[in-house]
Amino acid sequence: MTLTISHCGAIILLLFICVFSVTATTAPPPIKFSTGFSNGNCEAHPHAGVELSAGGFFMVGDSVCYDDPASPPRVQFAVKAGADGSLEWKVPLGDSGYNYGKNCLELQDGSLLVVGAATVGSTELRSMHRLDAKSGATLSHTTFPTPEGYEGGLDGLMGADLVFGEDLSVWVTGYVRGEGSEEGEEAMFLIGGGSMVAMKLKFPVVDGDSVSDPAVLFERVFDESSDGFTTPQGMRVLDTQTGSVIVVSTATPEDDGLYQMSAISFSSSEPSKTLWRNIYPANDANAPASQTNGTMSHPYAMSTSGKDGGCVIAGHAYPESTPNKVEPLPVGRMLRLDANGKAVWDARFRQDPDDHNVECYGVSLTLDGGFIATCGFGCMPETCARPSSEENKVWRVLTHRVDGDGNELWENLYTDTSKGNNAGENIISLREGGYAIFIDSTSWGDEGTGGNFGLMVLESDTQ
Ligand SMILES: *[C@@H]1O[C@H](CO)[C@@H](O)[C@H](O)[C@H]1NC(C)=O
């Protein structure tokens, strides 16, 4: 009898060990290291970063030199760092006007792409730099002319992904004929006005010093207005590696002029063939554009969900207005789509305290099949419910970790309020476990710049 019980106990213990050895911990992992990179005494902030095939990191964003009249009003800024966070090189890009570094990739030959917008003459165009990985020298800088019929606005690229199974080929997305918020200065996220665009580019093999521009193998402006909404701005593009490509966009419902998450999928072998196109209102991801009921949401980031043809979109969502609060503040939103664009789950997080904005700019698949998002977390002076507390006004890096079903495993604020403002701009799962968070940071990098490229590497939270 006693023997049986102890056997049972051993088996239960073994089951426990088995279960816990394949799941994530529910405690936030510790910080391995954090560091920062500055563009001289200029403000700089990253928008994206990748882990390089040989180890180390490549980060891009943009930078403003307020005190340097010789500098263009805004330049792209790219940084390469070793796996331990040591600086290898950093390079500003842009000769005149406004230049935005929005995304980056490493090609199969090791060259590095900076994806964004560049001013040429008096127009802002979609821009692609290809950099030498050893030195940061520009191998080619390509701007793409505005497609016929879409002239008269701002063009730019926001998202990029490698074409699965084809060397030196990339998908990109962005916008054409976008509307800036003010003359000469562009909103970080163009809401309204433009049209989503996607391209497939093929880069030439580097041979000697002169490197020609990538060839445009496919280009399409998604300007249709159907199902009650339009798509003004492609934000991210993903090759699902299962024969389809997904582009997420801000959607503008025709009825209310607000904005929502949307996604479109097309065939990777036949890109002009749309597979599906959907809007995902914040009140109900399955509702049509006519029933957003005063809510809003915006997609900033997208991750693969593995090889199942789906994805996870991250961003923010505004709840419906309530009588006592005319303008509610955004909370975190993660939306899981299957291969057919159907919502599998639709998670909200950090709804309290309600005087803080949550805006999630990065999301990544984790090694155990879950997801991790990073966000900016803080309150705007005009909406702070508790303005007496200085702490409320400081922006922090919020990181939110869920399992494959969207259930929270842990959540953490990785920066403290005594160290200035920080916002999580992008997050990636590292090959050997752990995460890298790319941060718009005043805590790391030089002081007094107004912002730097912050890099925080977390230990693994899976066993
Ligand atoms: C929108 O609001 C109406 C009126 O309250 C309600 O009947 C409807 O179910 C709502 N639709 C959605 C999708 O939330």
The ligand as a Gaussian input file, in Angstrom:
#p B3LYP/6-31G(d) Opt

LIG

0 1
 C      -22.748000      48.355000     -31.616000
 O      -23.681000      49.029000     -30.774000
 C      -25.020000      48.601000     -30.956000
 C      -25.904000      49.518000     -30.127000
 O      -25.496000      49.515000     -28.783000
 C      -25.148000      47.138000     -30.593000
 O      -26.485000      46.689000     -30.800000
 C      -24.208000      46.324000     -31.459000
 O      -24.215000      44.974000     -31.063000
 C      -22.788000      46.852000     -31.370000
 N      -21.982000      46.146000     -32.321000
 C      -20.746000      45.715000     -32.033000
 C      -20.079000      44.935000     -33.108000
 O      -20.171000      45.943000     -30.986000

